Amino acid sequence: MTDFIIEWIARGGYLGIFLLMALENVIPPIPSEVIMGLGGMAVARGHMALVPLILWGTAGTTVGNLFWYEIGRRMGVARFRPFVERHQRWLTMDWDDVVRLDHFFHKHGHWVIFVFRFLPTFRTVISLPAGMAKMPLWKFLLFTFVGSAIWNTMLAAAGLLLGSHFDQLDRYVGPFAVGTTVLIVLAYVYRVVTWKPSGERS
């Protein structure tokens, strides 16, 4: 099965990698860990070159995240208020928190964007508040591209080093992704249980 997928990735070429990575950040059909890992295996087999693979994959990641950034930018912070007030318990934030987050993004958003490119789930979700805070587009694109390029390079290099042994790639990348996701879910559950509106906090 792995051989079949690698063959199809090779046939799709760099444009196929671009489209898969863009879609992965909009309606995830295949995780980026799999796409870039198998792309690295295609490099090992001589079907692709490493640098174009990383550049096309990162361009796709950036375009996919731009989709959510644009939705957030068009929505804006003010239009988000009724939704926050209706679902503040599950969002674990009230409107005062949103205002503080907006101010924080204006000051430090570029570093948040960069760091979150290495985290499963949140590396795409973070693009929405970045757009809502109207983070400068050039800054969003720059830090999205650089952070994604580093992550995609690691994934492609892992695929290249492991050659055709996809099970070994999954052994290294899978536990990291699963473990991080479990920690995020547990932290969220804890926050939902212990969260209080800003007016009730001591």
C-alpha positions as CSV (number, residue, x, y, z in Angstrom):
1,M,0.0,0.0,0.0
2,T,2.8,2.4,0.8
3,D,4.4,1.8,-2.6
4,F,1.1,2.6,-4.2
5,I,0.8,5.9,-2.4
6,I,4.4,6.9,-3.0
7,E,3.9,6.2,-6.7
8,W,0.8,8.4,-6.9
9,I,2.6,11.2,-5.0
10,A,5.4,10.9,-7.5
11,R,3.0,11.0,-10.4
12,G,1.2,14.1,-9.0
13,G,4.6,15.8,-8.8
14,Y,5.3,19.0,-6.9
15,L,1.9,20.5,-7.8
16,G,0.3,17.5,-6.2
17,I,2.3,18.0,-3.1
18,F,1.2,21.7,-3.1
19,L,-2.5,20.8,-3.4
20,L,-2.4,18.1,-0.8
21,M,-0.6,20.4,1.7
22,A,-3.1,23.2,1.0
23,L,-6.1,20.9,1.5
24,E,-4.5,19.4,4.6
25,N,-4.8,22.9,6.2
26,V,-8.4,23.4,5.1
27,I,-10.2,20.0,5.2
28,P,-7.5,17.6,6.2
29,P,-7.7,14.5,3.9
30,I,-4.2,13.3,4.8
31,P,-2.0,14.6,7.7
32,S,1.1,16.6,6.7
33,E,3.2,14.1,8.5
34,V,2.2,11.5,6.0
35,I,2.3,13.7,2.9
36,M,5.8,15.1,3.5
37,G,7.1,11.8,5.0
38,L,6.0,9.9,1.8
39,G,7.4,12.8,-0.3
40,G,10.8,12.2,1.4
41,M,10.5,8.5,0.5
42,A,9.9,9.6,-3.1
43,V,13.1,11.6,-2.9
44,A,14.9,8.5,-1.6
45,R,13.7,6.6,-4.7
46,G,14.8,9.3,-7.1
47,H,11.3,10.4,-8.1
48,M,11.7,13.9,-6.6
49,A,14.3,16.3,-5.3
50,L,14.4,17.4,-1.7
51,V,14.5,21.2,-1.9
52,P,11.6,21.6,-4.5
53,L,9.6,19.1,-2.4
54,I,10.0,21.3,0.8
55,L,9.4,24.5,-1.1
56,W,6.2,23.3,-2.8
57,G,4.9,21.6,0.3
58,T,5.6,24.8,2.4
59,A,3.9,26.9,-0.2
60,G,0.8,24.7,0.0
61,T,0.8,24.9,3.8
62,T,1.0,28.7,3.6
63,V,-1.9,29.0,1.2
64,G,-4.0,26.6,3.2
65,N,-3.4,28.7,6.4
66,L,-4.1,31.9,4.4
67,F,-7.7,30.6,3.9
68,W,-8.4,30.6,7.7
69,Y,-6.5,33.9,8.1
70,E,-8.8,35.6,5.6
71,I,-11.9,34.2,7.2
72,G,-10.7,35.6,10.6
73,R,-9.8,38.9,9.0
74,R,-13.2,39.3,7.3
75,M,-15.0,38.2,10.5
76,G,-13.1,40.6,12.8
77,V,-13.0,40.6,16.6
78,A,-16.2,42.6,17.1
79,R,-18.4,40.2,15.1
80,F,-17.0,37.4,17.2
81,R,-18.5,38.8,20.4
82,P,-22.0,37.2,20.3
83,F,-20.5,33.8,19.7
84,V,-18.1,34.2,22.6
85,E,-20.8,35.2,25.0
86,R,-23.0,32.3,24.0
87,H,-20.3,29.6,24.2
88,Q,-17.8,31.1,26.7
89,R,-17.7,28.0,28.9
90,W,-16.6,25.7,26.0
91,L,-14.3,28.4,24.6
92,T,-12.9,28.9,28.2
93,M,-12.8,32.6,27.6
94,D,-15.1,35.6,28.0
95,W,-15.0,38.9,26.1
96,D,-12.3,40.4,28.3
97,D,-10.1,37.4,27.5
98,V,-10.7,38.0,23.8
99,V,-9.7,41.7,24.1
100,R,-6.5,40.7,25.9
101,L,-5.7,38.0,23.3
102,D,-6.3,40.6,20.6
103,H,-3.8,43.0,22.2
104,F,-1.3,40.1,22.7
105,F,-1.5,39.2,19.0
106,H,-0.8,42.7,18.0
107,K,2.4,42.6,20.1
108,H,3.6,39.0,19.9
109,G,1.5,37.3,17.2
110,H,4.4,36.6,14.9
111,W,6.1,34.4,17.5
112,V,2.8,32.6,18.3
113,I,2.3,31.8,14.6
114,F,5.9,30.5,14.3
115,V,5.8,28.3,17.4
116,F,2.4,26.8,16.7
117,R,3.6,25.6,13.2
118,F,5.2,22.7,15.2
119,L,2.0,21.6,17.0
120,P,-0.7,19.3,15.6
121,T,-4.2,20.7,15.3
122,F,-3.2,24.2,16.6
123,R,-0.9,24.9,13.7
124,T,-3.9,25.5,11.5
125,V,-6.4,26.8,14.1
126,I,-4.1,29.6,15.1
127,S,-4.5,31.3,11.7
128,L,-8.1,32.3,12.6
129,P,-7.3,34.5,15.5
130,A,-4.3,35.9,13.6
131,G,-6.7,37.1,10.9
132,M,-9.2,38.4,13.5
133,A,-6.5,40.4,15.2
134,K,-5.7,41.8,11.7
135,M,-2.0,40.7,12.0
136,P,-0.1,42.3,9.1
137,L,-0.4,40.0,6.1
138,W,3.3,40.1,5.3
139,K,4.2,39.1,8.9
140,F,1.6,36.3,8.9
141,L,2.9,34.9,5.6
142,L,6.6,35.2,6.6
143,F,6.3,33.4,10.0
144,T,3.9,30.8,8.6
145,F,6.3,30.0,5.8
146,V,9.4,29.9,7.9
147,G,7.9,27.8,10.7
148,S,6.2,25.4,8.2
149,A,9.4,25.1,6.2
150,I,11.3,23.9,9.3
151,W,8.6,21.4,10.2
152,N,8.2,20.1,6.6
153,T,12.0,19.8,6.3
154,M,12.1,17.6,9.4
155,L,9.2,15.4,8.0
156,A,10.7,15.1,4.5
157,A,14.2,14.3,5.9
158,A,12.7,11.6,8.1
159,G,11.1,10.1,5.0
160,L,14.3,10.3,3.1
161,L,16.4,8.7,5.9
162,L,13.9,5.9,6.4
163,G,13.6,5.2,2.7
164,S,10.7,2.9,2.1
165,H,10.1,1.9,5.7
166,F,6.9,3.8,6.3
167,D,6.2,1.9,9.5
168,Q,9.4,3.3,11.0
169,L,8.4,6.8,10.0
170,D,5.1,6.3,11.8
171,R,6.9,4.9,14.8
172,Y,8.8,8.2,15.2
173,V,6.3,10.8,14.1
174,G,3.1,9.1,15.2
175,P,3.8,9.0,19.0
176,F,4.9,12.6,19.0
177,A,1.7,13.8,17.3
178,V,-0.5,11.5,19.4
179,G,1.2,12.5,22.6
180,T,1.0,16.2,21.9
181,T,-2.7,15.9,20.9
182,V,-3.6,13.9,24.1
183,L,-1.8,16.6,26.3
184,I,-3.8,19.3,24.5
185,V,-7.1,17.5,25.0
186,L,-6.4,16.9,28.7
187,A,-5.4,20.5,29.2
188,Y,-8.6,21.6,27.5
189,V,-10.8,19.4,29.7
190,Y,-9.1,20.6,32.8
191,R,-9.6,24.3,31.7
192,V,-13.3,23.7,31.0
193,V,-13.8,22.2,34.4
194,T,-11.9,24.9,36.3
195,W,-12.6,28.0,34.2
196,K,-14.4,31.0,35.7
197,P,-15.5,34.3,34.0
198,S,-13.1,37.1,34.5
199,G,-15.5,38.8,37.0
200,E,-15.3,35.8,39.3
201,R,-11.6,35.3,39.3
202,S,-9.7,36.3,42.4
